[in-house]
Every structure is written in C-alpha cells, then in structure tokens.
C-alpha cells in the first residue's frame, strides 16, 4: 500500500491555466506538507497542515491555495499558472507537528508551456 | 541564519566499498539533523534523524550518521554499499517552526 500518494504524476499545461494536485496519506499521520523542488534540487517548504489546520505558510504567491478536507488529504490548487511554477512538487506527512516529514509522495512534475 | 552544506555534488563508489557522505550545518544550539534518500523518479524517504543523546545514530538500510559538534558535521556512512543505494542523498536541519532547511544533495553513483 502506498503511504503517501499524489496525483497526477505529470502535469503539462499552458500559462494562465488553473490546476490542482491531490495528496492522500494512509498512515494516520496528523501533519502534511507541500514542498517545491526547483531545478537546483533545493526543497522549499510551501505549506504545512496539522490536523486540517494551517501551521506553516511560507512566502508563496496567493495563486497557491492549499486545502485540507480532512487530516488524510492535502490538496494544492494553483491559479493563473506562470512559467516559474515549473518544478516538482512533493507532498509529505509526519506523525505530528514538530516531527520531521517521514514519508513523501513520488512527486508531481509540473511543466508550464 | 541556519544553513546546510553538502560539499560533494556527486560521489562514485564501487559496489561493496564503504561510503561517507559529508554534511555541515550552521546553527548555534543543538540542531535537529536528518538524512533523506531520493531514489530516481521517486519521493524522499527519511533514513535517520538526530535530536539529542547518542551522537551515533542508526538508520534504515544499514546507514548510520555521526553528529560532531566540534566540526559542525553530520556525515552519513555505510560500511558496504549495494547497487540499490544509487540515489540522491539530502541532509537537512530543522529551522524555526520546524521547517526543514535542506542541503543541495549528493548524488551517489555505484560502480559495478
């Protein structure tokens, strides 16, 4: 069973479009994260939710909006996509706030044309 | 500001040989330190973590790491590598609000 699954794996779209990436974890973890891995391989945290509540919101454009309907899901919606949004986005989870991410999804490679 | 440096962009090791991947951190107090592995086309997996206590930490897949405060280092080691260890390895430290500050990664190449 996949611990953290995110869909889609690949997303190719045009500038200006709106898209969503979904993430689900079946580990019973309380905390979930979204990271952006840019071309230099740095992993930057974007958001973190603990039990459906936002606890970390880094300097991310308002076009990015996370949504956590329950503690097992953390989706990422992106409006008005820009070229600079091209990256691999990773979802992750941990036991709880203060614990490091232990399991990551396989990543979603977003390419903006 | 806290930072993590992985001096080696890539390292090539023969299968069966020992491995050491370097990681240096900058932080005044005792840091929280982590090593993650990213296999090709896959997500990251936590190998091991150090919060406090014994400075030699055992992780999964036969890896260990040693925290050395005097050298500000947290190097990852494995006595004998396997071809399946070929991957990218990331060292990280926990910043304020438990965000993770990542190194740039070290790509491990295994020679047959």
Interface residues (C-beta under 8 A of the other chain):
Chain A: X4 X40 X41 X42 X43 X44 X45 X48 X55 X56 X58 X90 X92 X97 X98 X99 X100 X101 X102 X103 X104 X105 X106 X107
Chain B: X32 X34 X41 X42 X43 X44 X45 X46 X49 X88 X90 X92 X94 X97 X98 X99 X100 X102 X104 X105
